[in-house]
Amino acid sequence: MKEEIQHVESYLKIMKLRYRKKMDYTINVEKDLMNNVALKLSLQPIVENAIFHGLETKTGKGHVVIRIENTSTLLMITVMDDGTGMDEEELEKLRTHLKEKQHVIGKNEYGTQRNSGIALLNVNERIKLHYGDEYGLQISSSRLVGTEVEFILPVKSPVYK
């Protein structure tokens, strides 16, 4: 977990330089969880989504929050942004595509078809393959409020190679 946090913090520092005064971030991790094991390169793609899909088009400054905590049996990693969010229809479409293991087909700003949801799909599938179908990503969002992606993992998970 410590390496994942260091990696994502380096990424966030670069993004903060790129976006200047448009974004900020907070990382809250319970210290005893830093030695927990995490899938390599699983957190950064979700944070990247928060910035590019949530904050980039937001008017004004946005904020990304990463929170890592645990219950007695689960490790909960949450990536939240206060960006543009999704309406219920978009959110349900994304949840369905994750469940069916399909990329979301959408259109970019030029009206050209494109795949999206690739990072979410890949991270969700890696979690399920490594830990089991009861684990994975949960997504909630509200238009103009923001999006929250929660990783649900077992506590003290085995080493991932």
C-alpha positions in Angstrom: 0.0 0.0 0.0 2.8 2.3 0.8 4.2 2.0 -2.7 0.8 2.6 -4.3 0.3 5.7 -2.2 3.8 7.0 -3.1 3.1 6.3 -6.8 -0.3 8.1 -6.8 1.1 11.0 -4.8 3.8 11.5 -7.4 1.2 11.4 -10.1 -1.0 13.9 -8.3 1.9 16.3 -7.8 2.5 16.3 -11.6 -1.2 16.8 -12.3 -1.3 19.7 -9.8 1.6 21.3 -11.7 -0.2 20.8 -15.0 -3.6 22.1 -13.8 -2.0 24.8 -11.6 -4.8 26.3 -9.4 -7.5 24.1 -10.9 -7.1 21.1 -8.6 -6.1 20.0 -5.2 -5.9 16.7 -3.4 -6.0 15.1 0.0 -4.8 11.6 1.0 -6.1 10.1 4.2 -4.6 6.7 5.2 -4.7 5.1 8.6 -1.1 4.5 9.4 -1.5 0.8 10.3 -2.8 0.2 6.7 0.3 1.3 5.0 1.8 -2.2 5.3 -1.3 -3.8 3.7 -0.8 -5.3 0.3 -2.4 -3.6 -2.7 -2.6 -4.5 -6.4 0.1 -2.7 -8.2 -0.9 0.2 -10.4 -4.6 0.0 -9.4 -5.1 3.3 -7.7 -3.5 5.7 -10.2 -5.9 4.9 -13.1 -8.9 5.6 -10.9 -7.4 8.9 -9.8 -6.6 9.7 -13.4 -10.3 9.1 -14.3 -11.3 11.5 -11.4 -9.1 14.2 -12.8 -9.9 13.8 -16.5 -13.6 13.0 -16.4 -14.5 14.9 -13.2 -12.3 17.9 -12.7 -11.0 18.8 -16.2 -14.4 20.1 -17.4 -15.4 21.6 -14.0 -15.6 25.3 -13.7 -13.4 26.4 -10.9 -11.1 24.5 -8.6 -11.7 20.8 -8.0 -10.6 18.4 -5.3 -9.7 14.7 -5.3 -9.8 12.8 -2.0 -8.2 9.4 -1.4 -9.3 7.7 1.8 -8.1 4.3 2.9 -9.6 2.7 5.9 -10.7 -0.8 7.1 -13.5 -2.7 8.8 -12.7 -5.9 10.6 -12.7 -7.9 7.3 -12.5 -5.3 4.5 -10.1 -2.8 3.2 -11.9 0.2 1.7 -10.1 2.5 -0.7 -12.2 5.5 -1.8 -11.3 7.9 -4.6 -13.7 10.9 -4.6 -13.9 14.0 -6.7 -16.1 17.1 -6.6 -16.2 17.3 -10.3 -19.0 17.2 -12.9 -20.3 13.8 -11.9 -22.7 11.6 -13.9 -26.5 11.5 -14.0 -28.4 8.3 -13.1 -28.6 7.1 -16.7 -24.8 7.5 -17.3 -24.0 5.9 -13.9 -26.3 2.9 -14.6 -24.8 2.4 -18.0 -21.3 2.4 -16.5 -22.3 -0.1 -13.8 -23.9 -2.4 -16.4 -20.7 -2.3 -18.5 -18.6 -3.2 -15.5 -20.9 -6.0 -14.6 -20.9 -7.3 -18.2 -17.2 -6.7 -18.6 -17.6 -4.4 -21.6 -16.1 -1.1 -22.4 -18.5 1.9 -22.5 -19.0 3.2 -26.0 -19.4 7.0 -26.0 -18.7 10.0 -28.1 -15.9 12.5 -27.7 -16.3 16.3 -28.0 -16.0 15.9 -31.8 -18.9 13.4 -32.0 -16.5 10.5 -32.8 -17.2 7.2 -31.1 -14.7 6.1 -28.5 -14.3 3.5 -25.8 -14.3 4.7 -22.2 -14.4 3.0 -18.8 -11.3 1.0 -19.8 -9.4 1.9 -16.5 -12.4 1.1 -14.4 -13.0 -2.2 -16.2 -9.4 -3.3 -16.0 -8.9 -2.5 -12.3 -12.3 -4.1 -11.4 -11.4 -7.3 -13.3 -7.9 -7.5 -11.8 -9.4 -7.2 -8.3 -12.0 -9.9 -9.1 -9.4 -12.2 -10.6 -7.0 -11.9 -7.7 -9.4 -11.8 -4.8 -12.7 -13.2 -6.0 -16.0 -12.0 -7.3 -17.2 -10.6 -3.9 -14.6 -7.9 -4.2 -14.2 -5.1 -6.7 -15.3 -1.5 -7.5 -18.4 0.3 -6.5 -19.3 3.6 -8.1 -21.7 6.3 -7.0 -22.1 9.7 -8.7 -24.4 12.8 -8.9 -24.4 15.3 -11.7 -22.5 18.5 -10.7 -21.7 17.0 -7.2 -19.0 14.5 -8.1 -18.1 10.8 -8.3 -16.9 8.3 -5.7 -15.2 5.0 -6.6 -14.7 2.6 -3.8 -12.4 -0.4 -3.9 -13.6 -3.3 -1.7 -10.7 -5.6 -0.9 -9.9 -8.2 1.8 -7.8 -6.9 4.8 -4.2 -8.1 4.8 -4.5 -9.5 1.3 -1.9 -11.8 -0.1 1.1 -10.5 -2.1 0.3 -9.7 -5.7 3.1 -10.3 -8.2 
